[in-house]
Amino acid sequence: MKGYGQFCPLALTAEIVGERWTPLVLRELVMGASRYNEIQRGVPRMSPALLAKRLRTLEKAGIVERILEGRRTRYVLTEAGRDLAPAVEALAVWGKTWLPATLSRDQADTDLVMWDMPRRINLDRVPETRTVLRFEFVDQTKDKRRRWIVGDRSGVELCIVDPGFEVDLYLTTDSRTMVWVWLGDLPLKSAIAEGRIQLDGPQALRKAFPSWLVLSALSTIPRRQPFRAA
């Protein structure tokens, strides 16, 4: 990125954190991702080469520290990086508050929702024994159509391929509905009642499911622009 040619601290900061994709890389680091593959899952359309380049830039700027653990590498925010977290969060809150609640099919990235979901599940509410949820997004291509959440009260994980266990609860919906629910624009119970989300499985699991999801950290931020689900 060509510099702004100004000594202003804002200009100097923007030269580092304002490059394309960098704010999203910072978002993943702020949310707890530390392995390269974990970060990449949060920015699936970013090329591996560009991600590596952005991480090097952040490391050089003293925002990220690269830690070698045997053959594995972790990327963690330094004190300076952690100090950026409120700014990253403030931008996300501003976007939820002031930008129109439009959502094209291209923007409705369900993998971003599914990657975030295991971090936002109320483990106290899920069954004590292993439970398997299969999500089916009817408008997605074959490779992104199905995802699985597997776990119990000790923890859950996302599977992008069939884990091979018997499914306990099936959820069928479309991408935009899932994103609207995740962002708090469409109440989960309303989406289920209206048939926008279909649940198939034992009645006890269907009834309990809404209490499992904490939803996005932005779901409680009200929009100033009226939301209209298409």
Order of alpha helices (4+ residues) and beta strands (2+ residues): alpha-alpha-alpha-alpha-beta-beta-alpha-alpha-alpha-beta-beta-beta-beta-alpha-alpha-beta-alpha
